[in-house]
């Protein structure tokens, strides 16, 4: 498979075998490039999640202050917006 292989020559790939090896290498390279682009996208998406979580923490602190609760006091909001102490 290597053009620079050392050792005794024992045969030759057929044209079909050579083409298939080349196609497989190309497909493998394409998949590796795609994995790389997905890794970049994953980092961007993780950054967005982090920003959402930071904003949610800021909102929680603001709501805690608005309600006059002590920092760290547990509360939760129901789906209808009702806030309950934990």
C-alpha positions as MATLAB code, in Angstrom:
seq = 'XXXXXXXXXXXXXXXXXXXXXXXXXXXXXXXXXXXXXXXXXXXXXXXXXXXXXXXXXXXXXXXXXXXXXXXXXXXXXXXXXXXXXX';
ca = [
       0.000    0.000    0.000;
       2.973    2.319    0.389;
       4.857    3.657   -2.632;
       8.068    3.609   -0.593;
       7.807    0.075    0.865;
      11.059   -1.863    1.275;
      11.486   -5.557    0.698;
      11.328   -8.180   -1.981;
       8.745   -7.568   -4.723;
       6.260  -10.443   -4.753;
       3.544   -9.143   -7.057;
       1.534   -6.166   -8.240;
      -1.906   -4.844   -7.313;
      -4.456   -5.070  -10.064;
      -5.825   -1.803  -11.438;
      -9.094   -2.505   -9.616;
      -7.281   -3.096   -6.306;
      -5.229    0.075   -6.723;
      -8.354    2.100   -7.492;
     -10.237    0.619   -4.546;
      -7.350    1.336   -2.136;
      -7.203    4.916   -3.419;
     -10.973    5.311   -3.048;
     -10.900    3.916    0.482;
      -8.081    6.306    1.447;
     -10.037    9.228   -0.014;
     -13.201    8.212    1.846;
     -11.262    7.821    5.077;
      -9.701   11.266    4.630;
     -13.137   12.781    3.951;
     -14.552   11.220    7.118;
     -11.601   12.492    9.162;
     -12.131   16.018    7.774;
     -15.826   15.778    8.666;
     -14.947   14.645   12.195;
     -12.690   17.691   12.488;
     -15.455   20.050   11.412;
     -17.870   18.364   13.824;
     -15.367   18.860   16.645;
     -15.250   22.588   15.828;
     -19.059   22.694   15.776;
     -19.176   20.797   19.084;
     -16.942   23.428   20.706;
     -19.189   26.225   19.386;
     -22.309   24.470   20.651;
     -20.735   23.845   24.055;
     -19.985   27.570   24.223;
     -23.635   28.347   23.525;
     -24.762   25.962   26.269;
     -22.342   27.645   28.671;
     -23.735   31.073   27.749;
     -27.303   29.824   28.319;
     -26.338   28.399   31.708;
     -24.625   31.662   32.712;
     -27.700   33.665   31.703;
     -29.959   31.280   33.669;
     -27.750   31.738   36.760;
     -27.924   35.521   36.351;
     -31.702   35.335   36.071;
     -31.928   33.100   39.146;
     -29.830   35.571   41.152;
     -31.987   38.463   39.965;
     -35.205   36.632   40.865;
     -33.776   35.673   44.266;
     -32.991   39.334   44.917;
     -36.395   40.532   43.635;
     -38.171   38.128   45.984;
     -36.040   39.247   48.930;
     -34.631   35.772   49.495;
     -31.208   35.139   50.920;
     -28.515   34.214   48.418;
     -28.353   30.433   48.168;
     -31.895   29.896   49.431;
     -33.492   27.190   47.310;
     -36.499   27.791   45.137;
     -38.023   26.401   41.970;
     -40.421   27.703   39.345;
     -43.345   25.599   38.150;
     -44.256   25.493   34.456;
     -46.965   28.089   35.096;
     -44.417   30.487   36.643;
     -45.313   29.875   40.280;
     -42.223   30.084   42.491;
     -41.963   27.744   45.475;
     -39.374   27.460   48.208;
     -37.525   24.181   48.374;
];
